[in-house]
Amino acid sequence: MAMVYCRECGHKHSDRAKACPKCGYCAIPNGKSIAVYLVLVWLLGIWGGHKFYAGKTTQAVIMLLMGTIGWLLIVPGVAVCVWAFVDFIIALCNINTPEKIFDSK
């Protein structure tokens, strides 16, 4: 057993702890995989599939509506495609720190 420092508050705790006992910060995103997130962005990005997976339901519903309306109107479709592409780039940049992508609730 090793002792590690919390990324959020700096408190020293066991590396086996699922969350910091002092502040509750959890670096492990509940078993969610960044690889699955990237695949979902690539395949279902315009409908917000990756946002549902990450636990960001409000953003996911907005993307779902914009992606569905985007088939009829050009502007929402282009906007949601750009949004999904930006999410893909952000996920690639944060591949070693998945806690920045997934909802910690």
C-alpha positions in Angstrom: 0.0 0.0 0.0 1.4 3.4 -1.0 0.3 6.8 0.1 -0.7 9.4 -2.5 -1.7 13.0 -2.5 -5.1 14.2 -3.5 -5.1 16.2 -6.7 -7.8 18.5 -5.4 -6.9 19.3 -1.8 -3.4 17.8 -1.3 -4.4 15.5 1.6 -2.3 12.3 1.9 -4.3 9.1 1.7 -4.0 5.4 0.7 -3.8 4.6 -3.0 -6.5 2.0 -2.5 -9.1 4.6 -1.5 -11.7 5.2 -4.1 -12.0 8.9 -3.1 -10.1 11.4 -0.9 -11.4 11.0 2.7 -11.0 14.7 3.3 -12.6 16.4 0.3 -14.3 13.4 -1.5 -12.5 14.0 -4.8 -12.6 10.9 -7.0 -9.9 10.6 -9.7 -11.4 7.3 -11.0 -14.3 8.1 -13.3 -16.5 5.2 -12.1 -14.9 2.6 -14.4 -15.6 4.6 -17.6 -13.1 4.3 -20.4 -11.7 7.2 -22.4 -11.5 4.9 -25.4 -15.2 4.2 -25.3 -15.8 7.9 -25.0 -13.7 8.6 -28.1 -15.5 6.0 -30.1 -18.9 7.4 -29.1 -17.7 10.9 -30.1 -16.7 9.6 -33.4 -19.8 7.5 -34.1 -22.6 9.2 -32.2 -21.1 12.7 -31.6 -23.8 14.7 -33.4 -26.5 13.1 -31.3 -24.6 13.5 -28.0 -24.0 9.8 -27.3 -20.6 10.6 -25.6 -22.2 13.2 -23.4 -24.8 10.7 -22.1 -21.9 8.3 -21.4 -20.0 11.0 -19.6 -23.0 11.8 -17.4 -23.6 15.3 -18.8 -27.3 14.8 -19.6 -28.3 18.5 -20.2 -25.6 18.9 -22.9 -26.5 15.5 -24.3 -30.1 16.4 -24.7 -29.2 19.7 -26.4 -26.9 17.9 -28.8 -29.6 15.3 -29.5 -32.1 18.0 -30.4 -29.6 19.9 -32.5 -28.4 16.8 -34.3 -32.0 15.7 -35.0 -33.0 19.2 -36.2 -29.7 19.4 -38.2 -31.1 16.9 -40.7 -33.7 19.5 -41.7 -31.8 22.8 -41.1 -28.2 23.4 -42.0 -27.0 25.7 -39.2 -27.8 23.4 -36.2 -26.3 20.5 -38.0 -23.0 22.3 -38.7 -22.9 23.7 -35.2 -23.3 20.3 -33.6 -20.7 18.7 -35.9 -18.2 21.4 -34.8 -19.2 20.8 -31.2 -18.6 17.1 -31.5 -15.2 17.7 -33.2 -14.1 20.0 -30.4 -15.2 17.4 -27.8 -13.1 14.8 -29.7 -10.0 17.1 -29.6 -10.5 17.9 -25.9 -10.8 14.2 -25.1 -7.6 13.5 -27.0 -5.8 16.3 -25.2 -7.0 15.0 -21.8 -6.4 11.3 -22.5 -4.3 10.9 -19.4 -6.7 12.8 -17.1 -10.1 11.3 -17.7 -11.6 13.0 -14.6 -11.7 16.3 -16.6 -14.0 14.7 -19.1 -16.4 12.5 -17.0 -18.9 13.9 -14.6 -17.7 13.3 -11.0 -21.2 13.1 -9.5 
